[in-house]
């Protein structure tokens, strides 16, 4: 993890006798406004709203500083008072010029993945500024070179201007045929005609049936019948299934992008390295799991227990993830400690954490030192905040909510972004060391949340 030195100067010291103002420009409310304005190209009945997963990259952010007497300690590496949670809270942020989304789309009877890319048409974006300096202002289209996983466009694709959103936007559907237009309504057909929806089953991959529906249920039932007859546990594995699926339920999906003007003369391409975004919220539950199976006489008991492994260091599940991800593998329950992180393996009477490591260290386990139950009323939100040291689990027990996770420091394999997706009862999200997180009840009903975590 890399902490931006320049960003530390953005952090806001809070004077003695004063508290942060969470009413003005509250970060979680601002993100809800951005999310609400995000528009999809076809009519809403063609999308599964519960599957939508958004990435909103950001340029920079500011955190509130500690309480007195540590008001001047704005560097997170020096903030060792672990009972002061004020210093964790985000005060402000500035979003980048683009955002991305993925989810399931439908064109009866087809249901499969789609990926959306949106780039601001403001004259102050990097691309617009470079184009103006080159004497060729942006027109009605720009171009994007896109790579999803291992699959890339052979040539930068056209991205048309959307008059409703004042952005350049394109959706790429994994639809395998050439008759998509005839399966959509008026809005979708107009989007196809404008180039705002394209069918490309090579770049964006995967149908819903790979992980959901009768085929998967039948495979699970067959495995359950086998254990009933032979007592041979044979769970259905999700890790190594359709590993290039753009909406894979347990593997991160990487999208690499470079933006250009229509003539390809000027680029916004991260200095030639391209922008790398990753859908990687650790999001698990009844719908997203590593494997599903059935246990006969569980732990010497009676009857049959059906289980879903969500996160685990057991049963070679991490080895299977590692075999698929290779160099992109990161431990799901473990964490890599930096020199400013406290360990999780000691209690000294002062704080629920061990000493800071002398060098790089990998902890393969998650220690727990608090568990909480929360009731969130309608329009109540846990604000965007970060923990320097701990990991945390949000398990939604009842209701529906929006979960946000993002990086407050820089990881080498991705740009920083807020990832936002809907949670239903039985879903959980794991917030890793170095990640921002928040949860918002966007419904009219009270929701129930179980939280637990450790190290902080």
PEJOMO-V632602 format. One record per backbone hydrogen bond with DSSP energy under -0.5 kcal/mol. NH is the residue of the N-H (numbers start at 1). CO is the residue of the C=O. Records with the same first field share a line. If there is no record, write none. Layout:
BEGIN
NH->CO  CO
END
This chain:
BEGIN
2->410
5->3
8->4  5
9->5  6
10->7
11->7  8
12->63
13->11
14->66
15->13
18->15
22->20
26->23
30->26
31->27
32->28
33->29
34->30
35->31
36->32
37->33
38->34  35
46->43
47->44
48->104
49->47
51->48
52->48  49
53->102
54->420
55->100
56->418
57->55
58->416
59->94
60->94
62->92
64->89
65->12
66->70  73
70->67
73->70
74->72
76->74
78->75
79->76
80->78
82->80
84->81
85->83
88->85
89->86
90->384
91->62
92->62
94->60
96->57
99->118
100->55
101->116
102->53
103->114
105->112
106->46
107->110
110->107
112->105
113->206
114->103
115->172
116->101
117->170
118->99
119->168
120->97
121->166
125->122
129->125
130->126
131->127
132->128
133->129
134->130
135->132
136->131
139->141
142->159
143->260
144->157
145->258
146->144
147->256
148->151
149->147  254
151->148
153->146
157->144
159->142
161->140
162->167
163->161
166->162
167->162
168->119
169->160  167
170->117
171->196
172->115
173->171  198
174->113
183->180
184->181
189->185
190->186
191->187
192->188
193->189
194->190
195->191  192
196->191
197->191
198->171
200->173  198
204->200
208->111
210->207
211->208
212->208
217->213
218->214
219->215
220->216
221->217
222->218
223->219
224->220
225->221
226->222
227->223
228->224
229->225
230->226
231->227
233->231
236->292
237->235
238->290
239->290
241->238
245->242
246->205
248->245
253->279
255->277
256->147
257->275
258->145
259->268
260->143
261->266
264->261
268->259
269->267
273->270
274->269
275->257
277->255  275
279->253
280->278
282->430
283->281
284->282  428
285->288
290->309
291->309
292->236
293->307
295->305
297->303
300->297
301->298
305->295
307->293
309->291
310->308
317->314
320->316
321->317
322->318
323->319
324->320
325->321
326->322
328->325
329->326
335->363
337->335  361
341->338
343->355
348->351
353->351
354->343
357->341
361->337
363->335  361
364->362
367->365
369->453
370->453
372->451
374->449
376->374  447
377->375
379->441  443
380->377
382->439
383->381
385->437
386->88
387->435
391->454
392->431
393->452
394->429
395->393  450
396->394  427
397->395  448
398->448
401->423
402->440
403->401  421
404->438
405->419
406->436
407->417
408->434
409->434
410->2
414->411
415->276
418->56
419->405  417
420->54
421->403
422->52
423->401
425->399
426->396
427->424
428->284
429->394
430->282
431->392  429
432->430
434->387
435->432
436->406
437->385
438->404
439->382
440->402
441->380
442->440
447->376
448->398
449->374
450->395
451->372
452->393
453->370
454->391
END
